């Protein structure tokens, strides 16, 4: 074994300061998560309960195997937007009858569970995860359909929800809909497109048009039950496969459906793993509050991989990027972690080689981000930094082993791309509260804008107002800083959630287990042309 020898001074003042900064950020995160958990607030939660209904997360809890975890995804969706935090939808991965499933649940306490643009993004992301990892998809439905005032943002792209359901089915990935309430108009196609449908007595309302619309369209007098009640669909239309007497019965029946899916994981469970030699709690004190100060990612690796055992690849070459092999909860992984922030030519080439090796060996990759991007400057341009960065981006783009990304600190510029940022389709991507991501750092961006404005004024022969420039720089800096923060980025679904660093090993273990539901094979060739 090659156990990492930690040099973290847990008694030192740096460690204490880092830890305090991280804990303060975690407090802010908890407050934002609480908003998602509160749904539509006490008034609507109480009304929902008075109707004898369970909340979205209570439904999920009853669906899951007892005492098993639920990896909730994108809880901060819609953060910073005009819509409530959480996007009126709960999504995540959990175990039902021993089968890892992708679960979505409308939150009917938030504007009737209607879908706004962020709910849609969140739902589509959940479908992508189900498809990539072959996870059966269970929809717990109770929604007012499209959020009508924002229909222009969702009506046309929203068709993808129903398309995805049937594509999942076509790919042999089971889909189950449990209808607890309203599922009308477009929403009727969620049960309509699902493989298995359960409806709750006197609660489910599944029709293309409700009584008022029918009256307007054809003059026919009708009522909810005869148009779209559970009993009608179970006995007459045949849309419901199972009739549930109440919500717990519906969830019990959903569990029976999953038990009979015969859905098998592509890989057996890995051997029982030895925990890291160092405490996860110490992950709080590694990342400095000021990301300009570098930190050693081996200290992070030592606290997340099995037995802190890490075989470093090319440790003497391209030392600003640490690469190496480890296992996490028994799953073999290759790790790429930024060490000094900047990616030079050697780091880029090392990464490209390492990614190819992982593909030859069918080993998933974990990217631990703390990069300010690829190095700029005459020496580096002349040394071919564009070619070498392109090699790394080529390798990561065409790699076919599953990727996981964690933004620990900075994730700026094309460095975010080379390290498998969101656009490079990592199977899962999480951020720590200490992360920041943008095209470049706020000061650099404000400085570039100022230089460009000064040159433009000079070219026109106009005087340059230095006072206005200072004010503009300060404003831009502040704006870019706030747009680089993890809650803002998570709100826009640029990650799958902001996590407590202490949970990293658990979260990644759950992801790796979900990933191993689907078979994968590394790319043996099929990379783009590597520009030498
Ligand atoms: N778009 C925007 N807001 C919606 C909405 C929708 N589709 N559906 C409900 N809301 C809002 C309501 O206006 C209400 O807001 P308020 O509390 O500020 O007054 C809030 O959500 C709760 O709705 P309410 O009707 O009080 O809840 P309910 O639980 O009694 O009924 C529904 C829920 C979904 C059955 C009912 O609101 C409804 O029929 N909505 C319209 C459904 C529809 O036709 N959607 C279009 C389908 S494509």
Boltz pocket constraint, residues with backbone or C-beta under 6 A from the ligand:
constraints:
  - pocket:
      binder: B
      contacts: [[A, 108], [A, 110], [A, 111], [A, 112], [A, 113], [A, 114], [A, 143], [A, 144], [A, 145], [A, 146], [A, 147], [A, 148], [A, 149], [A, 182], [A, 184], [A, 185], [A, 186], [A, 187]]
      max_distance: 6.0
